[in-house]
């Protein structure tokens, strides 16, 4: 994999226009062969400096894009009258260090297939994911999680995630979030409750960052654990799904 970094400095005070142009980019690059992802950074100490960072499978794919008509069209959408410091403009190509073991390992691939993984999570009926602030306020959830909880994003976002968990699961998740757990291999059960107070046992992975945490879950039965094992722990009168 390579990273292409295009650095430039705006010299006629059009920084906000450049920001808006990037935020509203036409996404012409998204379906190009070899393209893996894009991020735009504005310098923390000098807001006139921008770094456009794209990730590619190989140098040849980047060169084909850079010389393509679609690349030229994307530049035409930048603010009219924009002036850049020509002496400052620079493109750097960085190649990731990796050996054959990295290239052949399945774990190597998911991080490079960002668009595919994102589309899968959004459309999957099996993968239940939720992202929340450290205090538990939900920022977003996959469609599968919304359906499981019986609430659409309009009624789910902004709500405390704790409201949709049993007390035992709430206590465990609060503990892990407080400890800032970043053990990606850790899998643990969580019991969610839907709008009808029915219980749903999921097996989850957790990643905690300073500004948010993410839960990626799947039904117990799909994770190789029989649902009946979760039902044994359910209090009388409750139901597991």
N, C-alpha and C positions, 0 to 999 in steps of 0.2 A: 504494500500500500504506500502511496505517496500523499503528501500534503502540499498544496500550492498556496502560498501566502502572497497576496497582492497588497502592498502597503502604499498609501498615498496621503498627501496632506492638502486640505482645502485652504486656499489663500484669499478668498473673497467673501468670507463670512457666510457661507451657504451650508454650514454643518447640519442645521435642522432639516433643510431640504434634502440633503444626502441621506440622512437617517430615514426620512419618510420614504424616499425612493427605494431604499433597501427593504423597509418593512412591507412595501407594496410591490416587491419585485415580481416580474411576470412568471417566474418559475420555469423558464425555458430550459434550464439546465437539468431539471429534476429527472427527466426521462432519458438523459444521454447515457450511452453505453459507458460503463466504467465509473459513473458518478456514484459516490457513496454518501455525500452530505455536504452541507454548507453552514457556516457561521460567520457573522459579521461582528467585529469588535471595534469599539470607539475607545481611543486612548484615555486612560483614567486621569492623566495629568495634562494632556493637551487634546481638547475635544475636536480639534481640526484634523487629527490623525485618525485614519481608519485602516483596519486590517481585514481584508476579505479572505477567509480561510475555506478552501474546498478540499475534500478528501476524494481520492480516486484509487481504483484498483491498480493502475499503472500509469507511467508517464505518457505512453502513446495515446491513451484515452483523453488525457488532459490536453495534449497538443491538438488533437482533432477538434475538441470543443473550442479551444482558444482561437482556432483559425476558421471556425464555422460561421455561416451567415447568422445563425441563431445567437451566437455570442455577440456579434456586431449589433443585432437588433436589441439585445438586452442593454447595451451601452447607450443606445439612442434614447432610452427612457430615463436616463439621469437628468438632473435639472439643467435647463437651458442656461447658458452663460456661466456654467461652473468653471472655475479656474483652479488648476492644481499646480503644486510646486514640482516642476519637471525634474529638478535635481534630487528630489526626495523619493520620487516614485520608484518602486522596486518590486520585482517578482522573485520569490525564492521557492525552490522545490526541495522538499525534505522527504527522504525515504525512510520508512520505518525499519528498524533493525529487527530481524526475525530469522530463526533458523527453520529447517525443514520440519522439525517437531511442532513448531507453532503453526506452520502453514497447513499441516495435515490433521491437526486436532480440531474436532468439531467445535469445542469451546471458543476457537479462534474466530468463527464466522459470525455469530449473532451480532457482535459489536459493529461489524462492517456492513450489515444489511439493515441499516436503520429504518429506511422507508418501508421495507417489507415487514419488519417486526412491528412498526407503528401501525401499519394497515391491518396486520393480523390481530393485534390487541383490540383495535377499534371494532372489528367485525366478528371476532371470535365469540362463540356461544359457550365456550368452556373456560376461558381465561377471565377471571374476575380480578380487576385491578382498581385500586383507589389511591389517590395522592392527597395528602393533607398537610396542613401546617403542623409544627411541633405541638401546638395546643390542641390539635385534633380537628380543626376546621377543614372540611373537605374542599379541595380545589377542583377535583374532577374525578371521574370514574368511567370505566369502560361500559359499553352497552350491556354486557353480560351482568355486571354488578348492578346496574340500574334496574334491570329486569328482575334480578334475584331479590332486591330490596323492595321492588314494587313502586319505585319512584323514578321519575325522569330527572335529567340533570338540573332542570329549573328548580326542583324541590329538594335535590340532594346537595348541590353545591352550596357552601356556606353553612351547612349544618355540622354539628359535632359528630365525628365518626363514632364516638362512644355511645351515642343514642341507638346505634344499630348493632351493638354487641351485647352479649350477656355480661353480667358483672364479672365473672371469672375471666372472660376474654379481655374485657376492658382493663382489668388489673394487670394482666400479663402484657398487653400491648403497651400500656403506659410505662411499665417497667423497662421494656425493651427500647422504647423511644427515649426514655430518660437516660438509659445507658448508652444511647447513640450506637446501637448495634449495627455493625457493617459486615457481619458474617453472612456472605451471600449463599453459603451452603446450608445455613440453618433453616430447617423446615419445622413448622409448629402448627398445631390446630387452633383455629379460631371459630367461634360460633356466632354467626350473624342472625339478626332477627328482621323479618320483613314487616310490611305495613300491617299485616294481620297477626303479628307476634309469633308467626311460625319460625322455627329455628332451622338454620342451614349450616351444616358443618363443612368447613373448608380447610384445606391444608395450605399454608402460606409461606412465602419468602418475604423478607423485609429488608429495605435499605433506608437508613436514616442519614440525612444530610443536615447541615446546620439550619436550613430554612424550610425543610419539608421532609416528609417520609413517604415511602411508597410501599404498598402491600400488593403482591402479585400472588393470586390464589387460584386453586382449582378444587372441585368437589372431592371429597374423601375417596369416593369410589374410583374417580379418574386418576387419583394419585397412587392407586394400588393398595388402598386401605379400605376394607369393607365399611360401608355406611353403618352397619349394625354395631361396629365397634364404637362409633361416636354416639349411637343411640343409647348404649348402655350407660353413658355418662349424663344423659339428659334427665332432668328432674321429672317426676311424675306429672302428667298432664301436658308436658311439652311434646313437640313432634320434631323430628329431624327430617330434613329433605336433602 
